Amino acid sequence: MKKILLLLFLSLSLFVQSQSEQLAQNYFDRGEFEKAQIAFEELLKAQPNNFNYFQKTIECYQQLSQFEKAEKSIQDRLDKYKQGSLLVELGYNFQLQKLQDKANKQYNLALDKIRKTPNEVYNIAYVFERKALIDFALQAYQIAIDLEPKFNFNFQMALLYGQKGDTDMMIEKFLTESQNNPQNSIMIQNQLSRFMTEDASETFNTALKKALLVRVQKGQDIFWNQYLSWYYVQIKEYGKAFIQEKAIYKRDPESFSNIVNLGQLAIEENDDETATEILGFVLENTKDLDLQIQSHSYLIDMKIKKAQPKDFVAINTELDNLIKEFGVSPYSLSLLKLKAHFVTFNLKNAEEGKTILKNALEMPLKPNQIAETKMELADILLFEEKFNQALLYYSQIENESNNSPIGQEASLKIAKTSYYKTDFDWAEHQLKVLKSASTQLIANDALDLFLLLNDSKAEDSLHVALKKFAKADFLVFQDKKQEALISFQAILKENKGSEIEPATLIRIGKIYEKLNDFPQALSHYKQIIDNHKECIYIDEANFYSAEIYNQLNDVEKAKPLYESIIMNHADSIFFVESQKKYRKLRGDKDI
């Protein structure tokens, strides 16, 4: 019984202490430093050795300009514990009073502590960093390293140099750490990539590339080729990454899968020229059937996406020949799915597409292959306007995939199917969840459709225009371009000046692009740029127009459109790509 009472007492004491600490921190966070001071003093009195309570108490004194009280508390603790980090605390208290000479004296005494006992560096450098005393923190680390070469503070020093704006030293320290401890490379690359984002200046990218090139040229270590390949992937220069991967492959044939992955990245970023070159290299240099099938699948998929009706017969023959060459098996599933999709959406033969996929489902497939095959089958059923059957398959995938990317894709397709059926309330319900999907592309698509529904429903309570819009969108899904174009043109004519007008203009522009009628596409995008400057599609209109002009080699018209996105739409999903292409068109020099 006594033990139970003791345990209850201890539990209650811990609970009360936790509540008191939370209350003190809340006062501090709200800037109520008088109340926070009293609360932390009480906590410190109960636990004199708790450094966090001591630190917060000192910060309260300083916030209330009670510097003498802070000095006495720090000095008393220093006399008692002899901790070098308290010298930094004491110096900082002088610095807050603009007594810099006194502050520097204490900081230098702290550095002397490291000279006598190098292990003191951990606490002393940490406090220097917390106080944003970057130069002193760097000195602390360097002194310790000079005395004990076994110490490794490259990562910490790199971050500090980055805070100082000394990018050259930051890069030097990060790359040195990467070479010495390759297991830390991913963590370091994550840090470097932060400086390579849209907010970083081109100067940093140039400095990093120069440092990597120097290391590649100095020796034969493929580690630096891999690093340089990583760099080029970050800036989406897949052709240059491919040059590095080929150099790696010559010395390490086991790295071949990296080249295939690079080809896939190039496809995802619509760099078809580089992707074709990479996949051609793969086919020339591998006897691995999986890689051959994968490469052929990627290549023919690119052909299908760009194909015009006159190309269909040749593509269909090529697919048949590939399936004949590699056989019908789980290994050739990617080719079978392509064939099913092509005969359905391009040749309008849904029955053949379904037969191919139903036969594929009879094979011993892995769970992810089953999900992918069912997804394609559901798409074909949707093409046939068999909405409920399509929803059944999508729902199976959603339920069996545990919120994985393919499960989220199925969820998006459920929402889109409801939208095509004009069941807008259910579609909107689904899209609310998908807006925060872990897969960015799915989240973006969900948000776009959600905003379309939300804006259009608010303006049109009977959903007259929205129903027509959804049916036209369904024609786009079915790849019935001319019918979709006629439908959207009718919507545009009937809804001038409404919320649905810019969305309609975007849809018409994209259809004209697929038909290779670029003047008409540009004309419709320009209507958004000129007349709908505040709509959510303005960045799309600018980017799609810039892409067309870029494709047509009209640099002077493309540049201002990319620049408009950079200057006015920093939150756009097209921002990074616009920045990269604008710099290229501007003629920024490459090392």
C-alpha positions in Angstrom: 0.0 0.0 0.0 2.9 2.4 0.9 4.5 1.6 -2.5 1.2 2.4 -4.3 0.8 5.7 -2.4 4.4 6.6 -3.1 4.0 6.0 -6.8 0.8 8.0 -6.9 2.6 10.9 -5.1 5.5 10.8 -7.6 3.1 10.7 -10.5 1.2 13.6 -9.2 4.4 15.6 -8.5 5.6 15.0 -12.1 2.3 16.0 -13.5 2.2 19.3 -11.4 5.8 20.0 -12.5 5.0 19.4 -16.1 2.0 21.7 -15.9 4.1 24.4 -14.2 6.8 24.2 -16.9 4.2 24.5 -19.6 2.6 27.5 -18.0 6.0 29.2 -17.6 6.9 28.5 -21.2 3.5 29.9 -22.4 4.1 33.1 -20.5 7.6 33.3 -22.1 6.2 32.7 -25.6 3.5 35.3 -25.1 6.1 37.9 -24.0 4.8 38.1 -20.4 8.3 38.0 -19.0 7.4 39.1 -15.5 5.1 36.1 -15.0 7.5 33.8 -16.8 10.4 35.0 -14.5 8.4 34.1 -11.4 7.4 30.8 -12.8 10.9 29.7 -13.9 12.4 30.9 -10.6 10.1 28.6 -8.8 11.0 25.7 -11.1 14.7 26.4 -10.7 14.4 26.6 -6.9 12.8 23.1 -7.0 15.5 21.8 -9.4 18.7 23.9 -9.0 20.7 21.7 -11.4 18.2 22.0 -14.3 20.1 24.0 -16.9 17.0 24.7 -19.0 15.2 26.4 -16.1 18.4 28.4 -15.4 18.7 29.4 -19.0 15.1 30.6 -19.2 15.4 32.5 -15.9 18.4 34.3 -17.3 16.6 35.1 -20.5 13.7 36.6 -18.5 16.1 38.8 -16.6 17.6 40.0 -19.8 14.3 40.6 -21.5 13.4 42.8 -18.5 16.8 44.5 -18.6 17.7 43.1 -15.2 21.3 42.6 -16.3 23.0 42.9 -12.9 20.7 40.2 -11.6 21.5 38.0 -14.6 25.2 38.6 -14.2 25.1 37.6 -10.5 23.2 34.4 -11.3 25.5 33.4 -14.1 28.6 34.2 -12.0 27.3 32.3 -9.0 26.7 29.3 -11.2 30.1 29.7 -12.9 31.8 29.7 -9.5 30.0 26.6 -8.5 30.2 24.4 -11.7 33.2 25.9 -13.6 31.4 25.3 -16.9 33.0 27.0 -19.9 29.7 27.6 -21.6 28.7 30.0 -18.7 31.5 32.3 -19.8 29.7 32.6 -23.1 26.5 33.4 -21.1 28.3 36.0 -19.1 29.8 37.6 -22.2 26.5 37.7 -23.9 25.0 39.5 -20.9 27.6 42.2 -21.3 27.0 42.3 -25.1 23.3 43.0 -24.5 24.4 46.1 -22.5 26.7 47.1 -25.5 29.8 46.4 -23.4 31.5 44.6 -26.2 35.1 44.7 -24.8 33.9 43.0 -21.6 31.9 40.5 -23.7 34.9 39.6 -25.9 37.0 39.1 -22.8 34.6 36.4 -21.6 34.3 34.8 -25.1 38.1 34.6 -25.3 38.2 33.0 -21.8 35.7 30.4 -23.1 38.0 29.7 -26.1 40.9 29.3 -23.6 38.9 26.7 -21.8 38.8 24.7 -25.1 42.6 25.1 -25.5 43.0 23.5 -22.1 40.3 20.9 -22.4 39.2 20.3 -26.0 36.1 18.3 -25.0 34.6 21.5 -23.6 34.0 22.5 -27.3 30.7 20.7 -27.4 29.0 22.9 -24.8 30.8 26.1 -25.6 30.3 26.0 -29.3 26.7 25.1 -28.8 26.0 28.2 -26.7 28.0 30.4 -29.2 25.6 29.0 -31.9 22.5 29.6 -29.8 23.5 33.2 -29.3 24.2 33.6 -33.1 27.9 34.3 -32.3 29.0 32.6 -35.5 32.6 33.7 -35.7 33.3 32.6 -32.1 31.5 29.2 -32.7 33.7 28.7 -35.8 36.8 29.6 -33.8 35.7 27.1 -31.0 35.4 24.3 -33.5 38.7 25.1 -35.3 40.7 25.3 -32.0 39.3 21.9 -31.0 40.1 20.3 -34.4 43.7 21.7 -34.3 44.2 20.1 -30.9 42.4 16.9 -31.5 42.4 15.9 -35.2 40.0 13.1 -34.5 37.2 15.6 -33.9 34.9 16.1 -36.9 32.9 19.3 -37.0 32.7 19.7 -40.8 28.9 19.5 -40.9 28.4 22.1 -38.1 31.0 24.4 -39.5 29.4 24.2 -43.0 26.1 25.3 -41.6 27.7 28.2 -39.8 29.5 29.3 -42.9 26.2 29.2 -44.7 24.7 31.4 -42.0 27.6 33.8 -42.6 26.9 33.9 -46.3 30.4 32.3 -47.0 29.1 29.8 -49.5 32.6 28.8 -50.7 33.6 27.6 -47.3 30.3 26.1 -46.7 30.6 24.0 -49.9 34.2 23.1 -49.0 33.2 21.8 -45.6 30.1 19.9 -46.9 32.0 18.2 -49.7 34.9 17.3 -47.4 32.5 15.7 -45.0 30.8 13.9 -47.8 34.1 12.4 -49.0 35.2 11.5 -45.4 31.9 10.0 -44.4 29.9 9.0 -47.5 27.1 7.7 -45.3 26.3 11.4 -44.6 26.0 12.3 -48.2 22.2 12.3 -48.5 21.9 14.5 -45.4 24.4 16.9 -46.9 22.8 16.9 -50.3 19.5 17.8 -48.6 21.2 20.8 -47.1 22.9 21.8 -50.4 19.6 21.5 -52.3 18.1 24.1 -50.0 20.5 26.6 -51.4 19.8 25.4 -54.9 16.0 26.2 -54.8 14.2 29.1 -56.3 15.3 31.4 -53.5 19.0 30.8 -54.1 21.1 33.0 -56.4 22.7 31.5 -59.4 26.1 32.3 -57.8 25.7 29.4 -55.4 24.8 26.9 -58.1 27.9 28.1 -60.1 30.2 27.8 -57.0 28.9 24.3 -56.2 29.3 23.1 -59.8 32.8 24.5 -60.0 33.8 22.8 -56.7 32.5 19.5 -58.0 34.1 19.8 -61.4 37.5 20.5 -59.7 37.1 17.3 -57.7 36.1 15.3 -60.7 39.1 16.5 -62.7 41.6 16.0 -59.8 41.2 12.2 -59.5 39.5 9.1 -60.7 37.1 8.6 -57.8 33.6 8.0 -59.3 32.2 9.3 -56.0 32.5 12.8 -57.5 31.0 11.8 -60.8 28.0 10.6 -58.8 27.9 13.8 -56.9 28.1 15.9 -60.1 25.3 13.7 -61.6 23.2 14.4 -58.5 23.9 18.1 -59.0 22.7 18.1 -62.6 19.6 16.2 -61.7 18.7 18.9 -59.1 18.8 21.6 -61.8 17.1 19.3 -64.3 20.1 19.1 -66.7 19.5 15.5 -67.5 21.8 15.4 -70.5 24.8 16.5 -68.4 23.8 14.0 -65.7 23.8 11.3 -68.4 27.4 12.2 -69.3 28.5 11.6 -65.7 26.5 8.4 -65.5 28.2 7.1 -68.6 31.6 7.8 -67.1 30.5 6.0 -63.9 29.2 3.0 -65.9 32.5 2.5 -67.7 34.2 2.0 -64.4 31.3 0.4 -62.5 28.9 -1.6 -64.8 26.8 -2.4 -61.7 25.6 1.2 -61.8 23.5 0.6 -64.9 20.1 0.9 -63.1 21.0 4.5 -62.3 21.0 5.3 -66.0 17.5 3.8 -66.4 16.2 5.8 -63.5 17.7 8.9 -65.0 15.8 8.2 -68.2 12.6 8.0 -66.3 13.3 11.3 -64.6 13.9 12.9 -68.0 10.6 11.6 -69.2 8.8 12.9 -66.2 10.2 16.4 -66.9 9.3 16.2 -70.6 12.9 16.1 -71.7 12.1 13.6 -74.4 15.3 14.2 -76.4 17.5 13.3 -73.5 15.2 10.4 -72.4 15.4 8.9 -75.9 19.2 9.2 -75.9 19.5 7.6 -72.5 17.1 4.7 -73.3 18.8 4.1 -76.6 22.1 3.7 -74.7 20.4 1.3 -72.3 19.1 -0.9 -75.2 22.6 -0.9 -76.8 24.4 -2.0 -73.6 22.1 -4.4 -71.7 21.0 -8.0 -72.1 18.8 -7.8 -69.1 15.2 -8.5 -70.3 13.6 -6.4 -67.6 15.6 -3.3 -68.5 15.0 -3.9 -72.2 11.2 -4.1 -71.7 11.2 -1.1 -69.4 13.2 1.0 -71.9 11.0 -0.1 -74.9 7.9 0.7 -72.8 9.2 4.2 -72.0 10.2 4.9 -75.6 6.9 3.8 -77.2 4.9 5.6 -74.5 6.6 8.9 -75.5 5.7 8.1 -79.2 2.1 7.6 -78.2 1.8 10.8 -76.3 3.0 12.8 -79.4 1.3 10.7 -82.0 -1.1 12.0 -84.7 -3.7 9.6 -86.3 -1.4 9.0 -89.2 1.1 7.4 -86.8 -1.3 5.0 -85.2 -0.8 2.0 -87.6 3.0 2.1 -87.2 2.8 2.3 -83.4 0.3 -0.5 -83.2 2.6 -2.7 -85.3 5.6 -1.8 -83.1 3.6 -2.7 -80.0 2.6 -6.1 -81.5 6.2 -6.8 -82.5 7.5 -6.0 -79.0 4.9 -8.2 -77.3 5.8 -11.0 -79.8 9.5 -10.5 -79.1 9.2 -10.6 -75.3 6.2 -12.8 -74.9 3.1 -12.4 -72.8 4.1 -12.7 -69.2 4.2 -10.7 -65.9 7.6 -9.4 -67.2 6.0 -7.8 -70.2 3.1 -6.3 -68.3 4.1 -2.7 -69.0 3.9 -3.4 -72.8 0.5 -5.1 -72.4 -0.9 -2.2 -70.5 0.4 0.2 -73.1 -1.2 -1.9 -75.9 -4.5 -2.0 -74.0 -4.5 1.8 -73.4 -3.5 2.5 -77.0 -6.2 0.3 -78.7 -8.8 1.8 -76.4 -8.1 5.5 -76.3 -6.4 5.9 -79.7 -7.9 3.2 -81.9 -11.3 3.3 -80.0 -11.4 -0.5 -79.5 -12.2 -0.8 -75.9 -13.2 -4.5 -76.1 -9.7 -5.5 -77.2 -8.2 -3.4 -74.5 -10.3 -5.1 -71.8 -9.5 -8.5 -73.2 -5.8 -7.8 -72.9 -6.0 -6.7 -69.3 -8.4 -9.4 -68.1 -6.0 -12.0 -69.5 -3.2 -10.2 -67.8 -5.0 -10.5 -64.5 -5.0 -14.3 -64.9 -1.2 -14.3 -64.7 0.7 -14.6 -61.4 1.1 -10.9 -60.8 2.5 -9.1 -57.7 0.1 -6.9 -55.7 1.4 -3.7 -57.2 1.0 -5.1 -60.7 -2.5 -6.2 -60.0 -3.3 -2.7 -58.8 -1.8 -1.1 -61.9 -3.7 -3.5 -64.2 -7.0 -2.9 -62.4 -6.4 0.8 -62.7 -6.0 0.6 -66.5 -9.0 -1.6 -66.7 -11.0 0.9 -64.7 -9.9 3.6 -67.0 -11.2 1.7 -70.0 -14.5 1.0 -68.3 -14.7 4.8 -67.6 -13.9 5.4 -71.3 -17.0 3.2 -72.1 -19.1 5.4 -69.7 -19.5 2.4 -67.4 -19.1 4.6 -64.4 -20.2 2.2 -61.6 -18.0 -0.6 -62.8 -15.0 1.8 -63.0 -15.8 3.0 -59.5 -15.8 -0.5 -58.3 -12.2 -1.2 -59.5 -11.0 2.2 -58.3 -12.4 1.6 -54.9 -10.8 -1.9 -54.7 -7.4 -0.3 -55.4 -8.1 2.5 -52.9 -9.0 0.0 -50.2 -6.2 -2.4 -50.8 -3.4 0.1 -51.2 -3.3 1.7 -47.7 -2.9 5.4 -48.8 0.1 4.5 -51.0 0.7 6.7 -54.1 -1.4 4.3 -56.3 -4.1 4.3 -53.6 -4.2 8.1 -53.7 -4.3 8.0 -57.5 -7.3 5.7 -57.3 -8.9 8.2 -54.8 -8.4 11.0 -57.3 -9.9 9.0 -60.1 -13.0 8.2 -57.9 -13.4 12.0 -57.4 -13.0 12.6 -61.1 -15.5 9.9 -62.0 -18.0 11.5 -59.7 -17.2 14.8 -61.4 -17.7 13.4 -64.9 -21.1 12.0 -63.6 -21.9 15.6 -62.4 -22.1 14.3 -58.8 -20.3 17.5 -57.7 -20.9 17.3 -54.0 -19.4 13.8 -53.6 -16.5 14.8 -55.9 -15.8 17.9 -53.7 -15.9 15.8 -50.6 -13.2 13.5 -52.0 -11.1 16.3 -53.2 -11.0 18.1 -49.8 -9.0 15.1 -48.5 -6.8 14.7 -51.5 -5.7 18.4 -51.4 -3.2 17.3 -48.7 -2.1 14.1 -50.5 1.6 13.1 -50.0 2.0 12.8 -53.8 2.5 16.4 -55.0 1.1 15.9 -58.5 -2.1 14.3 -57.1 -2.5 17.1 -54.5 -2.1 19.7 -57.3 -4.7 18.0 -59.5 -7.1 17.7 -56.6 -6.7 21.3 -55.7 -7.2 22.5 -59.3 -10.5 20.5 -59.6 -11.6 21.5 -56.1 -11.2 25.2 -56.9 -13.0 24.8 -60.2 -16.0 23.2 -58.5 -16.0 25.6 -55.6 -15.8 28.8 -57.7 -18.3 27.6 -60.3 -20.9 26.3 -57.8 -20.8 29.6 -56.0 -21.7 31.5 -59.1 -24.0 29.0 -60.7 -26.4 27.4 -58.2 -28.0 25.2 -60.8 -24.6 24.0 -62.1 -25.8 24.5 -65.7 -22.3 25.6 -67.1 -20.5 23.3 -64.7 -22.4 20.2 -66.0 -21.5 21.1 -69.6 -17.9 21.7 -68.5 -17.6 18.3 -66.8 -19.0 16.6 -69.9 -16.5 18.4 -72.1 -13.7 17.4 -69.7 -14.9 13.8 -70.0 -14.5 14.0 -73.8 -10.9 15.1 -73.2 -10.4 12.0 -71.0 -11.8 9.9 -73.8 -9.3 11.6 -76.1 -12.1 12.9 -78.3 -10.3 16.1 -79.1 -12.6 17.6 -81.7 -15.8 16.9 -79.8 -14.3 18.3 -76.6 -13.2 21.4 -78.5 -16.7 22.1 -79.9 -18.2 21.6 -76.4 -15.7 24.0 -74.7 -16.2 26.6 -77.5 -20.0 26.5 -76.9 -19.4 26.9 -73.1 -17.1 29.9 -73.8 -19.7 31.6 -76.0 -22.5 31.1 -73.4 -20.4 32.2 -70.3 -18.5 35.3 -71.2 -17.3 37.1 -68.1 -18.2 34.3 -65.7 -15.9 32.4 -63.3 -15.7 29.5 -65.7 -14.4 31.5 -68.6 -10.6 31.3 -67.8 -10.8 27.6 -67.1 -12.5 27.1 -70.4 -9.8 29.1 -72.2 -7.1 27.0 -70.6 -8.9 23.8 -71.7 -9.3 25.0 -75.3 -5.6 26.1 -75.4 -4.4 22.7 -74.3 -6.6 20.9 -76.9 -5.2 23.1 -79.7 -1.7 22.3 -78.4 -2.4 18.6 -78.8 -3.6 19.3 -82.3 -0.4 21.2 -83.0 -2.4 24.3 -83.7 -0.1 26.7 -81.8 -1.4 30.0 -83.0 -4.9 29.1 -81.7 -3.5 27.8 -78.4 -1.5 31.1 -77.9 -4.6 33.2 -78.8 -6.7 31.6 -76.1 -3.9 31.8 -73.5 -3.5 35.5 -74.4 -7.1 36.1 -73.6 -6.4 35.0 -70.0 -3.2 37.0 -69.8 -5.0 40.2 -71.0 -8.4 39.8 -69.5 -8.1 37.6 -66.4 -4.9 38.8 -64.6 -6.3 37.9 -61.2 -7.6 34.4 -61.9 -5.9 31.2 -60.7 -5.0 30.2 -64.2 -2.8 33.2 -65.0 0.5 31.4 -64.2 -0.6 28.5 -66.4 -1.4 30.8 -69.3 2.0 32.5 -69.1 3.9 29.2 -68.8 2.1 27.3 -71.5 2.6 30.3 -73.9 6.3 30.6 -73.0 6.7 26.9 -73.6 5.2 27.2 -77.1 7.3 30.2 -78.0 10.4 28.3 -76.6 9.5 25.3 -78.8 9.2 27.6 -81.8 12.6 29.2 -80.9 11.0 32.6 -80.5 13.2 33.6 -77.5 12.1 37.2 -77.3 8.5 36.3 -76.8 9.2 33.4 -74.4 11.5 35.3 -72.0 9.0 37.9 -70.7 6.4 35.2 -70.1 8.8 33.1 -68.0 9.9 36.3 -66.3 6.3 37.2 -65.4 6.0 33.9 -63.5 9.3 34.5 -61.7 8.4 38.1 -60.7 4.7 37.7 -59.9 4.0 34.1 -59.1 6.6 32.7 -56.7 4.1 30.2 -55.3 3.4 28.7 -58.8 4.2 25.1 -59.5 5.8 26.4 -62.7 8.2 28.8 -60.8 11.3 26.6 -60.7 11.0 25.5 -64.3 10.4 29.0 -65.4 13.4 30.3 -63.6 15.6 27.6 -65.1 14.4 28.2 -68.7 14.5 32.0 -68.3 18.2 31.8 -67.3 19.0 29.5 -70.2 17.3 31.9 -72.7 19.0 34.9 -71.1 22.3 33.2 -71.9 23.6 32.6 -68.3 27.0 31.1 -68.7 27.5 27.5 -67.9 30.8 26.3 -66.5 
